[in-house]
C-alpha cells in the first residue's frame, strides 16, 4: 500500500489527518485515472478495429479495475472508524477476492462468443499498466524527499 507511506494532498506528512481517508481519496483518483485510460483504449479499439474489439477491451479493463474498486471501498470503510478493525487479514482477504473474481470473470469472458480474446487481454493489461503508471508518476514517495 504505497498510499499509506505517502504525504497528504498538500504535500505535508499526513500525521494529524486520517491517513486512511487520504489513502481512500488517492485510491479513488487512481480509479478514475484507470477508468479513463481503459475508456480511451476501448474507444480507440472500436474506431480502429470494430465494436466487438472495443467492448472486449472495455470488459477486460473492467476486470482489471476490480482490485482498485475493492481497495477504494475498503479504505473508505476503514477510514470511517480510523482503522480500528483493520488487520493484515483484510488485505489478504482482498487479494484472494481479487484473484478469484479476476480468474472467474476472465474464464467467463473467454468462453463468451461476444468477446474477442486479444482485445480482452489488452484491456486487462491497459488497466494494470494505468495502475503502475499512476503509482510511478503521481505518488510522492516519502523515501525520496528526505534521507540521503
NUZA-946665 format. One record per atom (N, C-alpha, C): residue number from 0; residue in three letters; atom name; x, z, y. Coordinates in Angstrom, 1 decimal. Atoms other than C-alpha are relative to their C-alpha. Layout:
% residues N
[node NUM, "ALA", "CA", [X, Z, Y]]
...
This chain:
% residues 148
[node 0, "UNK", "N", [0.8, 0.0, -1.2]]
[node 0, "UNK", "CA", [0.0, 0.0, 0.0]]
[node 0, "UNK", "C", [0.9, 0.0, 1.2]]
[node 1, "UNK", "N", [-0.8, 0.1, -1.2]]
[node 1, "UNK", "CA", [2.1, -1.3, 2.9]]
[node 1, "UNK", "C", [-0.7, 0.5, 1.2]]
[node 2, "UNK", "N", [0.7, -0.4, -1.2]]
[node 2, "UNK", "CA", [-0.7, -0.4, 5.3]]
[node 2, "UNK", "C", [0.2, 1.4, 0.3]]
[node 3, "UNK", "N", [-0.1, -1.4, -0.3]]
[node 3, "UNK", "CA", [-0.2, 3.3, 4.9]]
[node 3, "UNK", "C", [1.4, 0.4, 0.5]]
[node 4, "UNK", "N", [-1.3, -0.2, -0.5]]
[node 4, "UNK", "CA", [3.5, 3.0, 5.8]]
[node 4, "UNK", "C", [0.3, -0.5, 1.3]]
[node 5, "UNK", "N", [-0.2, 0.6, -1.3]]
[node 5, "UNK", "CA", [3.0, 1.2, 9.0]]
[node 5, "UNK", "C", [-0.6, 0.8, 1.2]]
[node 6, "UNK", "N", [0.5, -0.7, -1.2]]
[node 6, "UNK", "CA", [2.0, 2.1, 12.5]]
[node 6, "UNK", "C", [-1.4, -0.4, 0.3]]
[node 7, "UNK", "N", [1.4, 0.3, -0.3]]
[node 7, "UNK", "CA", [-1.4, 2.1, 14.1]]
[node 7, "UNK", "C", [0.0, -1.2, 1.0]]
[node 8, "UNK", "N", [0.2, 1.2, -0.8]]
[node 8, "UNK", "CA", [-2.8, -0.6, 16.4]]
[node 8, "UNK", "C", [0.8, -0.1, 1.2]]
[node 9, "UNK", "N", [-0.7, 0.1, -1.3]]
[node 9, "UNK", "CA", [-1.0, 0.4, 19.5]]
[node 9, "UNK", "C", [1.6, -0.1, -0.2]]
[node 10, "UNK", "N", [-1.4, 0.1, 0.2]]
[node 10, "UNK", "CA", [2.4, 0.3, 17.8]]
[node 10, "UNK", "C", [0.7, 1.4, -0.2]]
[node 11, "UNK", "N", [-0.5, -1.3, 0.2]]
[node 11, "UNK", "CA", [2.9, 4.1, 17.7]]
[node 11, "UNK", "C", [-0.3, 0.5, -1.4]]
[node 12, "UNK", "N", [0.2, -0.5, 1.4]]
[node 12, "UNK", "CA", [3.1, 6.1, 14.4]]
[node 12, "UNK", "C", [-1.4, 0.6, 0.0]]
[node 13, "UNK", "N", [1.4, -0.5, 0.2]]
[node 13, "UNK", "CA", [-0.4, 6.9, 13.0]]
[node 13, "UNK", "C", [0.0, 1.4, -0.5]]
[node 14, "UNK", "N", [-0.1, -1.3, 0.5]]
[node 14, "UNK", "CA", [0.3, 10.6, 12.8]]
[node 14, "UNK", "C", [-1.3, 0.8, 0.3]]
[node 15, "UNK", "N", [1.2, -0.8, -0.4]]
[node 15, "UNK", "CA", [-2.7, 12.1, 14.7]]
[node 15, "UNK", "C", [-1.3, -0.7, -0.4]]
[node 16, "UNK", "N", [1.2, 0.8, 0.3]]
[node 16, "UNK", "CA", [-5.2, 9.4, 13.7]]
[node 16, "UNK", "C", [-0.3, 0.1, -1.5]]
[node 17, "UNK", "N", [0.4, 0.1, 1.4]]
[node 17, "UNK", "CA", [-7.0, 8.9, 10.4]]
[node 17, "UNK", "C", [0.7, -1.2, -0.5]]
[node 18, "UNK", "N", [-0.8, 1.0, 0.5]]
[node 18, "UNK", "CA", [-4.4, 6.9, 8.6]]
[node 18, "UNK", "C", [-0.8, -1.0, -0.9]]
[node 19, "UNK", "N", [0.8, 0.9, 0.9]]
[node 19, "UNK", "CA", [-6.9, 5.6, 6.0]]
[node 19, "UNK", "C", [-1.0, -0.9, 0.8]]
[node 20, "UNK", "N", [0.8, 0.8, -0.8]]
[node 20, "UNK", "CA", [-9.2, 4.4, 8.8]]
[node 20, "UNK", "C", [0.8, -1.2, 0.6]]
[node 21, "UNK", "N", [-0.9, 1.0, -0.6]]
[node 21, "UNK", "CA", [-6.3, 2.5, 10.4]]
[node 21, "UNK", "C", [0.3, -1.1, -1.2]]
[node 22, "UNK", "N", [-0.2, 0.9, 1.1]]
[node 22, "UNK", "CA", [-5.5, 1.0, 6.9]]
[node 22, "UNK", "C", [-1.2, -0.8, -0.3]]
[node 23, "UNK", "N", [1.2, 0.7, 0.2]]
[node 23, "UNK", "CA", [-9.1, 0.1, 6.4]]
[node 23, "UNK", "C", [-0.2, -1.2, 1.0]]
[node 24, "UNK", "N", [0.1, 1.0, -1.0]]
[node 24, "UNK", "CA", [-9.2, -1.8, 9.7]]
[node 24, "UNK", "C", [1.0, -1.2, -0.2]]
[node 25, "UNK", "N", [-1.0, 1.1, 0.3]]
[node 25, "UNK", "CA", [-6.0, -3.7, 8.8]]
[node 25, "UNK", "C", [-0.4, -0.8, -1.2]]
[node 26, "UNK", "N", [0.4, 0.7, 1.2]]
[node 26, "UNK", "CA", [-7.3, -4.5, 5.4]]
[node 26, "UNK", "C", [-1.1, -0.9, 0.3]]
[node 27, "UNK", "N", [1.1, 0.9, -0.3]]
[node 27, "UNK", "CA", [-10.5, -5.9, 6.9]]
[node 27, "UNK", "C", [0.5, -1.2, 0.8]]
[node 28, "UNK", "N", [-0.6, 1.2, -0.7]]
[node 28, "UNK", "CA", [-8.4, -8.1, 9.3]]
[node 28, "UNK", "C", [0.7, -0.9, -1.0]]
[node 29, "UNK", "N", [-0.7, 0.9, 1.0]]
[node 29, "UNK", "CA", [-6.4, -9.3, 6.3]]
[node 29, "UNK", "C", [-1.1, -0.8, -0.7]]
[node 30, "UNK", "N", [1.1, 0.7, 0.7]]
[node 30, "UNK", "CA", [-9.7, -10.1, 4.5]]
[node 30, "UNK", "C", [-0.5, -1.2, 0.8]]
[node 31, "UNK", "N", [0.4, 1.1, -0.9]]
[node 31, "UNK", "CA", [-10.8, -12.2, 7.5]]
[node 31, "UNK", "C", [1.0, -1.1, 0.0]]
[node 32, "UNK", "N", [-1.0, 1.0, 0.0]]
[node 32, "UNK", "CA", [-7.5, -14.0, 7.6]]
[node 32, "UNK", "C", [0.0, -0.8, -1.3]]
[node 33, "UNK", "N", [0.0, 0.7, 1.3]]
[node 33, "UNK", "CA", [-7.6, -14.7, 3.8]]
[node 33, "UNK", "C", [-1.2, -0.9, -0.1]]
[node 34, "UNK", "N", [1.2, 0.8, 0.1]]
[node 34, "UNK", "CA", [-11.2, -15.9, 4.0]]
[node 34, "UNK", "C", [0.1, -1.3, 0.9]]
[node 35, "UNK", "N", [-0.2, 1.2, -0.8]]
[node 35, "UNK", "CA", [-10.3, -18.2, 6.9]]
[node 35, "UNK", "C", [0.9, -1.0, -0.6]]
[node 36, "UNK", "N", [-0.9, 0.9, 0.7]]
[node 36, "UNK", "CA", [-7.4, -19.7, 5.0]]
[node 36, "UNK", "C", [-0.6, -0.7, -1.1]]
[node 37, "UNK", "N", [0.7, 0.6, 1.2]]
[node 37, "UNK", "CA", [-9.5, -20.3, 1.9]]
[node 37, "UNK", "C", [-1.0, -1.0, 0.5]]
[node 38, "UNK", "N", [1.0, 0.9, -0.5]]
[node 38, "UNK", "CA", [-12.3, -21.8, 4.0]]
[node 38, "UNK", "C", [0.7, -1.3, 0.5]]
[node 39, "UNK", "N", [-0.7, 1.2, -0.5]]
[node 39, "UNK", "CA", [-9.8, -24.2, 5.7]]
[node 39, "UNK", "C", [0.5, -0.8, -1.1]]
[node 40, "UNK", "N", [-0.5, 0.7, 1.2]]
[node 40, "UNK", "CA", [-8.2, -25.1, 2.4]]
[node 40, "UNK", "C", [-1.2, -0.7, -0.7]]
[node 41, "UNK", "N", [1.2, 0.6, 0.7]]
[node 41, "UNK", "CA", [-11.7, -25.8, 0.9]]
[node 41, "UNK", "C", [-0.5, -1.1, 0.8]]
[node 42, "UNK", "N", [0.4, 1.1, -0.9]]
[node 42, "UNK", "CA", [-12.7, -27.9, 3.9]]
[node 42, "UNK", "C", [0.9, -1.2, -0.1]]
[node 43, "UNK", "N", [-1.0, 1.1, 0.1]]
[node 43, "UNK", "CA", [-9.5, -29.9, 3.7]]
[node 43, "UNK", "C", [-0.2, -0.7, -1.4]]
[node 44, "UNK", "N", [0.1, 0.6, 1.4]]
[node 44, "UNK", "CA", [-10.0, -30.4, -0.1]]
[node 44, "UNK", "C", [-1.3, -0.9, -0.1]]
[node 45, "UNK", "N", [1.2, 0.7, 0.1]]
[node 45, "UNK", "CA", [-13.6, -31.5, 0.4]]
[node 45, "UNK", "C", [0.1, -1.3, 0.8]]
[node 46, "UNK", "N", [-0.1, 1.2, -0.8]]
[node 46, "UNK", "CA", [-12.6, -34.0, 3.1]]
[node 46, "UNK", "C", [1.0, -1.0, -0.7]]
[node 47, "UNK", "N", [-1.0, 0.9, 0.6]]
[node 47, "UNK", "CA", [-9.5, -35.5, 1.3]]
[node 47, "UNK", "C", [-0.3, -0.4, -1.4]]
[node 48, "UNK", "N", [0.4, 0.3, 1.3]]
[node 48, "UNK", "CA", [-10.9, -35.4, -2.2]]
[node 48, "UNK", "C", [-1.5, -0.2, -0.2]]
[node 49, "UNK", "N", [1.4, 0.0, 0.1]]
[node 49, "UNK", "CA", [-14.5, -34.6, -2.9]]
[node 49, "UNK", "C", [-0.6, 1.4, 0.1]]
[node 50, "UNK", "N", [0.8, -1.2, -0.1]]
[node 50, "UNK", "CA", [-17.2, -32.0, -2.6]]
[node 50, "UNK", "C", [0.3, 1.0, -1.1]]
[node 51, "UNK", "N", [-0.3, -0.8, 1.2]]
[node 51, "UNK", "CA", [-16.5, -30.7, -6.1]]
[node 51, "UNK", "C", [1.3, 0.7, 0.1]]
[node 52, "UNK", "N", [-1.3, -0.7, -0.2]]
[node 52, "UNK", "CA", [-12.9, -30.0, -5.2]]
[node 52, "UNK", "C", [-0.1, 1.1, 1.1]]
[node 53, "UNK", "N", [0.1, -1.0, -1.1]]
[node 53, "UNK", "CA", [-13.9, -28.2, -2.0]]
[node 53, "UNK", "C", [-0.7, 1.3, -0.6]]
[node 54, "UNK", "N", [0.7, -1.1, 0.6]]
[node 54, "UNK", "CA", [-16.4, -26.0, -3.9]]
[node 54, "UNK", "C", [0.9, 0.8, -1.0]]
[node 55, "UNK", "N", [-0.9, -0.7, 1.0]]
[node 55, "UNK", "CA", [-13.8, -25.3, -6.6]]
[node 55, "UNK", "C", [1.1, 0.8, 0.7]]
[node 56, "UNK", "N", [-1.0, -0.7, -0.8]]
[node 56, "UNK", "CA", [-11.2, -24.3, -4.0]]
[node 56, "UNK", "C", [-0.7, 1.3, 0.6]]
[node 57, "UNK", "N", [0.7, -1.2, -0.6]]
[node 57, "UNK", "CA", [-13.8, -22.0, -2.4]]
[node 57, "UNK", "C", [-0.3, 1.0, -1.1]]
[node 58, "UNK", "N", [0.3, -1.0, 1.1]]
[node 58, "UNK", "CA", [-14.7, -20.4, -5.8]]
[node 58, "UNK", "C", [1.3, 0.7, -0.4]]
[node 59, "UNK", "N", [-1.3, -0.6, 0.4]]
[node 59, "UNK", "CA", [-11.0, -19.9, -6.7]]
[node 59, "UNK", "C", [0.5, 1.0, 1.1]]
[node 60, "UNK", "N", [-0.4, -0.9, -1.1]]
[node 60, "UNK", "CA", [-10.3, -18.4, -3.2]]
[node 60, "UNK", "C", [-0.9, 1.2, 0.0]]
[node 61, "UNK", "N", [0.8, -1.2, 0.1]]
[node 61, "UNK", "CA", [-13.3, -16.1, -3.6]]
[node 61, "UNK", "C", [0.4, 0.9, -1.1]]
[node 62, "UNK", "N", [-0.6, -0.9, 1.1]]
[node 62, "UNK", "CA", [-11.9, -14.8, -6.9]]
[node 62, "UNK", "C", [1.2, 0.7, 0.5]]
[node 63, "UNK", "N", [-1.2, -0.6, -0.5]]
[node 63, "UNK", "CA", [-8.6, -14.2, -5.1]]
[node 63, "UNK", "C", [-0.3, 1.0, 1.1]]
[node 64, "UNK", "N", [0.4, -1.0, -1.0]]
[node 64, "UNK", "CA", [-10.4, -12.2, -2.4]]
[node 64, "UNK", "C", [-0.5, 1.3, -0.5]]
[node 65, "UNK", "N", [0.6, -1.2, 0.6]]
[node 65, "UNK", "CA", [-11.7, -9.6, -4.8]]
[node 65, "UNK", "C", [0.8, 1.2, 0.3]]
[node 66, "UNK", "N", [-0.9, -1.2, -0.2]]
[node 66, "UNK", "CA", [-8.7, -7.3, -4.5]]
[node 66, "UNK", "C", [-0.1, 0.5, 1.4]]
[node 67, "UNK", "N", [0.0, -0.4, -1.4]]
[node 67, "UNK", "CA", [-8.8, -7.3, -0.7]]
[node 67, "UNK", "C", [-1.3, 0.6, 0.3]]
[node 68, "UNK", "N", [1.4, -0.6, -0.3]]
[node 68, "UNK", "CA", [-12.6, -6.7, -0.6]]
[node 68, "UNK", "C", [0.0, 1.4, -0.6]]
[node 69, "UNK", "N", [0.1, -1.3, 0.6]]
[node 69, "UNK", "CA", [-12.3, -3.8, -3.1]]
[node 69, "UNK", "C", [0.9, 1.0, 0.7]]
[node 70, "UNK", "N", [-0.9, -1.0, -0.7]]
[node 70, "UNK", "CA", [-9.3, -2.2, -1.3]]
[node 70, "UNK", "C", [-0.6, 0.3, 1.4]]
[node 71, "UNK", "N", [0.6, -0.2, -1.3]]
[node 71, "UNK", "CA", [-11.0, -2.6, 2.1]]
[node 71, "UNK", "C", [-1.2, 1.0, -0.1]]
[node 72, "UNK", "N", [1.2, -1.0, 0.2]]
[node 72, "UNK", "CA", [-14.2, -0.8, 0.8]]
[node 72, "UNK", "C", [0.5, 1.3, -0.4]]
[node 73, "UNK", "N", [-0.6, -1.3, 0.5]]
[node 73, "UNK", "CA", [-12.1, 1.9, -1.0]]
[node 73, "UNK", "C", [0.6, 0.7, 1.2]]
[node 74, "UNK", "N", [-0.7, -0.7, -1.2]]
[node 74, "UNK", "CA", [-10.0, 2.6, 2.1]]
[node 74, "UNK", "C", [-1.0, 0.5, 1.0]]
[node 75, "UNK", "N", [1.0, -0.4, -0.9]]
[node 75, "UNK", "CA", [-13.1, 2.7, 4.3]]
[node 75, "UNK", "C", [-0.7, 1.3, -0.5]]
[node 76, "UNK", "N", [0.7, -1.1, 0.6]]
[node 76, "UNK", "CA", [-14.9, 5.0, 1.9]]
[node 76, "UNK", "C", [0.8, 1.3, 0.0]]
[node 77, "UNK", "N", [-0.9, -1.2, -0.1]]
[node 77, "UNK", "CA", [-11.9, 7.4, 1.7]]
[node 77, "UNK", "C", [0.3, 0.4, 1.4]]
[node 78, "UNK", "N", [-0.3, -0.4, -1.4]]
[node 78, "UNK", "CA", [-11.4, 7.3, 5.4]]
[node 78, "UNK", "C", [-1.1, 0.9, 0.6]]
[node 79, "UNK", "N", [1.1, -0.9, -0.5]]
[node 79, "UNK", "CA", [-14.8, 9.0, 5.9]]
[node 79, "UNK", "C", [0.3, 1.4, -0.3]]
[node 80, "UNK", "N", [-0.3, -1.4, 0.3]]
[node 80, "UNK", "CA", [-13.6, 12.2, 4.3]]
[node 80, "UNK", "C", [1.5, 0.2, 0.0]]
[node 81, "UNK", "N", [-1.5, -0.1, -0.1]]
[node 81, "UNK", "CA", [-9.8, 11.7, 5.1]]
[node 81, "UNK", "C", [0.7, 0.1, -1.3]]
[node 82, "UNK", "N", [-0.7, 0.1, 1.3]]
[node 82, "UNK", "CA", [-8.9, 11.0, 1.5]]
[node 82, "UNK", "C", [0.0, 1.2, -0.8]]
[node 83, "UNK", "N", [0.0, -1.3, 0.8]]
[node 83, "UNK", "CA", [-9.9, 14.4, 0.1]]
[node 83, "UNK", "C", [-0.1, -0.3, -1.5]]
[node 84, "UNK", "N", [0.1, 0.3, 1.4]]
[node 84, "UNK", "CA", [-10.9, 12.9, -3.2]]
[node 84, "UNK", "C", [0.8, -1.1, -0.5]]
[node 85, "UNK", "N", [-0.8, 1.1, 0.3]]
[node 85, "UNK", "CA", [-8.3, 10.2, -3.3]]
[node 85, "UNK", "C", [1.1, 0.4, -1.0]]
[node 86, "UNK", "N", [-1.1, -0.3, 0.9]]
[node 86, "UNK", "CA", [-5.8, 10.1, -6.2]]
[node 86, "UNK", "C", [0.6, -1.3, -0.4]]
[node 87, "UNK", "N", [-0.6, 1.1, 0.5]]
[node 87, "UNK", "CA", [-3.5, 7.8, -7.9]]
[node 87, "UNK", "C", [-0.9, -0.8, -1.0]]
[node 88, "UNK", "N", [1.0, 0.7, 0.9]]
[node 88, "UNK", "CA", [-6.3, 7.0, -10.4]]
[node 88, "UNK", "C", [-0.9, -0.9, 0.8]]
[node 89, "UNK", "N", [0.8, 0.8, -0.8]]
[node 89, "UNK", "CA", [-8.2, 5.5, -7.5]]
[node 89, "UNK", "C", [0.6, -1.4, 0.0]]
[node 90, "UNK", "N", [-0.7, 1.3, -0.1]]
[node 90, "UNK", "CA", [-5.6, 2.7, -7.2]]
[node 90, "UNK", "C", [0.2, -0.6, -1.4]]
[node 91, "UNK", "N", [-0.1, 0.5, 1.4]]
[node 91, "UNK", "CA", [-5.1, 2.4, -11.0]]
[node 91, "UNK", "C", [-1.3, -0.6, -0.4]]
[node 92, "UNK", "N", [1.4, 0.5, 0.4]]
[node 92, "UNK", "CA", [-8.9, 2.0, -11.5]]
[node 92, "UNK", "C", [-0.3, -1.3, 0.8]]
[node 93, "UNK", "N", [0.2, 1.2, -0.8]]
[node 93, "UNK", "CA", [-9.0, -0.5, -8.6]]
[node 93, "UNK", "C", [0.8, -1.2, -0.6]]
[node 94, "UNK", "N", [-0.8, 1.0, 0.6]]
[node 94, "UNK", "CA", [-6.2, -2.5, -10.2]]
[node 94, "UNK", "C", [-0.6, -0.5, -1.3]]
[node 95, "UNK", "N", [0.7, 0.4, 1.3]]
[node 95, "UNK", "CA", [-8.0, -2.5, -13.6]]
[node 95, "UNK", "C", [-1.3, -0.8, 0.3]]
[node 96, "UNK", "N", [1.3, 0.7, -0.3]]
[node 96, "UNK", "CA", [-11.3, -3.6, -12.0]]
[node 96, "UNK", "C", [0.4, -1.4, 0.5]]
[node 97, "UNK", "N", [-0.4, 1.2, -0.5]]
[node 97, "UNK", "CA", [-9.5, -6.3, -10.1]]
[node 97, "UNK", "C", [0.5, -1.0, -1.1]]
[node 98, "UNK", "N", [-0.5, 0.9, 1.1]]
[node 98, "UNK", "CA", [-7.7, -7.7, -13.2]]
[node 98, "UNK", "C", [-1.2, -0.4, -0.9]]
[node 99, "UNK", "N", [1.1, 0.4, 0.8]]
[node 99, "UNK", "CA", [-10.9, -7.6, -15.3]]
[node 99, "UNK", "C", [-1.0, -1.0, 0.7]]
[node 100, "UNK", "N", [0.8, 1.0, -0.8]]
[node 100, "UNK", "CA", [-13.0, -9.3, -12.6]]
[node 100, "UNK", "C", [0.6, -1.3, 0.1]]
[node 101, "UNK", "N", [-0.7, 1.3, -0.2]]
[node 101, "UNK", "CA", [-10.4, -11.9, -11.9]]
[node 101, "UNK", "C", [0.0, -0.8, -1.3]]
[node 102, "UNK", "N", [-0.1, 0.7, 1.3]]
[node 102, "UNK", "CA", [-9.9, -12.8, -15.6]]
[node 102, "UNK", "C", [-1.4, -0.5, -0.4]]
[node 103, "UNK", "N", [1.3, 0.4, 0.4]]
[node 103, "UNK", "CA", [-13.6, -12.8, -16.3]]
[node 103, "UNK", "C", [-0.6, -1.1, 0.8]]
[node 104, "UNK", "N", [0.5, 1.0, -0.8]]
[node 104, "UNK", "CA", [-14.5, -14.9, -13.3]]
[node 104, "UNK", "C", [0.7, -1.3, -0.2]]
[node 105, "UNK", "N", [-0.8, 1.3, 0.3]]
[node 105, "UNK", "CA", [-11.7, -17.4, -14.0]]
[node 105, "UNK", "C", [-0.5, -0.6, -1.3]]
[node 106, "UNK", "N", [0.5, 0.6, 1.3]]
[node 106, "UNK", "CA", [-12.9, -17.8, -17.6]]
[node 106, "UNK", "C", [-1.4, -0.7, 0.3]]
[node 107, "UNK", "N", [1.3, 0.6, -0.3]]
[node 107, "UNK", "CA", [-16.5, -18.4, -16.3]]
[node 107, "UNK", "C", [0.2, -1.3, 0.8]]
[node 108, "UNK", "N", [-0.2, 1.2, -0.8]]
[node 108, "UNK", "CA", [-15.3, -20.9, -13.7]]
[node 108, "UNK", "C", [0.6, -1.1, -0.8]]
[node 109, "UNK", "N", [-0.6, 1.1, 0.8]]
[node 109, "UNK", "CA", [-13.1, -22.8, -16.1]]
[node 109, "UNK", "C", [-0.9, -0.6, -1.0]]
[node 110, "UNK", "N", [1.0, 0.5, 1.0]]
[node 110, "UNK", "CA", [-16.0, -23.1, -18.6]]
[node 110, "UNK", "C", [-1.1, -0.8, 0.7]]
[node 111, "UNK", "N", [1.1, 0.7, -0.7]]
[node 111, "UNK", "CA", [-18.3, -24.4, -15.9]]
[node 111, "UNK", "C", [0.4, -1.5, 0.3]]
[node 112, "UNK", "N", [-0.2, 1.4, -0.3]]
[node 112, "UNK", "CA", [-18.7, -28.1, -15.5]]
[node 112, "UNK", "C", [0.0, -0.3, 1.5]]
[node 113, "UNK", "N", [0.1, 0.2, -1.4]]
[node 113, "UNK", "CA", [-19.3, -27.7, -11.8]]
[node 113, "UNK", "C", [1.4, 0.2, 0.7]]
[node 114, "UNK", "N", [-1.3, -0.3, -0.6]]
[node 114, "UNK", "CA", [-15.7, -26.6, -11.2]]
[node 114, "UNK", "C", [1.1, -0.9, -0.5]]
[node 115, "UNK", "N", [-1.2, 0.8, 0.4]]
[node 115, "UNK", "CA", [-12.5, -28.7, -11.2]]
[node 115, "UNK", "C", [1.1, 1.0, -0.2]]
[node 116, "UNK", "N", [-1.1, -1.0, 0.3]]
[node 116, "UNK", "CA", [-9.6, -26.7, -12.8]]
[node 116, "UNK", "C", [1.1, 0.1, 1.1]]
[node 117, "UNK", "N", [-1.2, -0.1, -0.9]]
[node 117, "UNK", "CA", [-6.7, -27.6, -10.5]]
[node 117, "UNK", "C", [-0.4, 0.5, 1.4]]
[node 118, "UNK", "N", [0.4, -0.5, -1.3]]
[node 118, "UNK", "CA", [-8.6, -27.1, -7.2]]
[node 118, "UNK", "C", [-0.4, 1.5, -0.1]]
[node 119, "UNK", "N", [0.3, -1.4, 0.2]]
[node 119, "UNK", "CA", [-9.9, -23.8, -8.6]]
[node 119, "UNK", "C", [1.3, 0.9, 0.1]]
[node 120, "UNK", "N", [-1.3, -0.7, 0.0]]
[node 120, "UNK", "CA", [-6.3, -22.6, -9.2]]
[node 120, "UNK", "C", [0.6, -0.1, 1.4]]
[node 121, "UNK", "N", [-0.6, 0.1, -1.3]]
[node 121, "UNK", "CA", [-5.3, -24.0, -5.8]]
[node 121, "UNK", "C", [-0.7, 1.0, 1.0]]
[node 122, "UNK", "N", [0.7, -1.0, -0.9]]
[node 122, "UNK", "CA", [-8.0, -21.8, -4.1]]
[node 122, "UNK", "C", [0.5, 1.4, -0.3]]
[node 123, "UNK", "N", [-0.5, -1.3, 0.3]]
[node 123, "UNK", "CA", [-6.8, -18.7, -6.0]]
[node 123, "UNK", "C", [1.4, 0.2, 0.5]]
[node 124, "UNK", "N", [-1.4, -0.1, -0.5]]
[node 124, "UNK", "CA", [-3.2, -19.5, -5.1]]
[node 124, "UNK", "C", [0.0, 0.1, 1.5]]
[node 125, "UNK", "N", [0.1, 0.0, -1.5]]
[node 125, "UNK", "CA", [-4.2, -20.1, -1.5]]
[node 125, "UNK", "C", [-0.4, 1.4, 0.5]]
[node 126, "UNK", "N", [0.4, -1.4, -0.5]]
[node 126, "UNK", "CA", [-5.9, -16.7, -1.2]]
[node 126, "UNK", "C", [1.2, 1.0, -0.2]]
[node 127, "UNK", "N", [-1.1, -0.9, 0.3]]
[node 127, "UNK", "CA", [-2.9, -15.0, -2.8]]
[node 127, "UNK", "C", [1.2, -0.3, 1.0]]
[node 128, "UNK", "N", [-1.1, 0.4, -1.0]]
[node 128, "UNK", "CA", [-0.4, -16.9, -0.5]]
[node 128, "UNK", "C", [-0.4, 0.5, 1.4]]
[node 129, "UNK", "N", [0.4, -0.5, -1.3]]
[node 129, "UNK", "CA", [-2.5, -16.0, 2.6]]
[node 129, "UNK", "C", [0.2, 1.5, 0.0]]
[node 130, "UNK", "N", [-0.2, -1.5, 0.0]]
[node 130, "UNK", "CA", [-2.3, -12.3, 1.5]]
[node 130, "UNK", "C", [1.5, 0.3, 0.3]]
[node 131, "UNK", "N", [-1.4, -0.3, -0.2]]
[node 131, "UNK", "CA", [1.5, -12.4, 1.3]]
[node 131, "UNK", "C", [0.5, -0.5, 1.3]]
[node 132, "UNK", "N", [-0.4, 0.4, -1.4]]
[node 132, "UNK", "CA", [1.9, -14.4, 4.5]]
[node 132, "UNK", "C", [-0.4, 1.0, 1.0]]
[node 133, "UNK", "N", [0.5, -1.1, -0.9]]
[node 133, "UNK", "CA", [-0.2, -11.7, 6.3]]
[node 133, "UNK", "C", [1.0, 1.2, -0.1]]
[node 134, "UNK", "N", [-0.9, -1.1, 0.2]]
[node 134, "UNK", "CA", [2.0, -9.0, 4.8]]
[node 134, "UNK", "C", [1.4, -0.2, 0.6]]
[node 135, "UNK", "N", [-1.3, 0.4, -0.5]]
[node 135, "UNK", "CA", [5.2, -10.8, 5.7]]
[node 135, "UNK", "C", [0.1, -0.1, 1.5]]
[node 136, "UNK", "N", [-0.2, 0.3, -1.4]]
[node 136, "UNK", "CA", [4.5, -11.8, 9.2]]
[node 136, "UNK", "C", [-0.9, 0.9, 1.0]]
[node 137, "UNK", "N", [0.9, -0.7, -0.8]]
[node 137, "UNK", "CA", [1.7, -9.5, 10.5]]
[node 137, "UNK", "C", [0.2, 1.5, 0.0]]
[node 138, "UNK", "N", [-0.1, -1.5, 0.1]]
[node 138, "UNK", "CA", [2.6, -5.9, 9.4]]
[node 138, "UNK", "C", [1.3, 0.4, 0.6]]
[node 139, "UNK", "N", [-1.2, -0.6, -0.5]]
[node 139, "UNK", "CA", [5.1, -3.9, 11.4]]
[node 139, "UNK", "C", [0.5, 1.1, -1.0]]
[node 140, "UNK", "N", [-0.5, -0.9, 1.0]]
[node 140, "UNK", "CA", [7.1, -2.2, 8.7]]
[node 140, "UNK", "C", [0.7, 1.1, 0.7]]
[node 141, "UNK", "N", [-0.6, -1.1, -0.6]]
[node 141, "UNK", "CA", [8.2, 1.3, 9.6]]
[node 141, "UNK", "C", [1.5, 0.1, -0.2]]
[node 142, "UNK", "N", [-1.4, -0.1, 0.3]]
[node 142, "UNK", "CA", [11.6, 1.0, 8.0]]
[node 142, "UNK", "C", [0.8, -1.0, 0.8]]
[node 143, "UNK", "N", [-0.8, 1.0, -0.8]]
[node 143, "UNK", "CA", [12.6, -2.0, 10.2]]
[node 143, "UNK", "C", [0.3, 0.5, 1.4]]
[node 144, "UNK", "N", [-0.2, -0.4, -1.4]]
[node 144, "UNK", "CA", [12.3, -0.1, 13.5]]
[node 144, "UNK", "C", [1.0, 1.0, 0.3]]
[node 145, "UNK", "N", [-0.9, -1.1, -0.4]]
[node 145, "UNK", "CA", [14.4, 3.0, 13.3]]
[node 145, "UNK", "C", [1.3, 0.0, -0.6]]
[node 146, "UNK", "N", [-1.3, -0.3, 0.7]]
[node 146, "UNK", "CA", [17.1, 3.6, 10.7]]
[node 146, "UNK", "C", [0.9, -1.2, -0.1]]
[node 147, "UNK", "N", [-1.0, 1.1, 0.1]]
[node 147, "UNK", "CA", [20.3, 1.6, 10.8]]
[node 147, "UNK", "C", [0.9, 0.2, -1.2]]
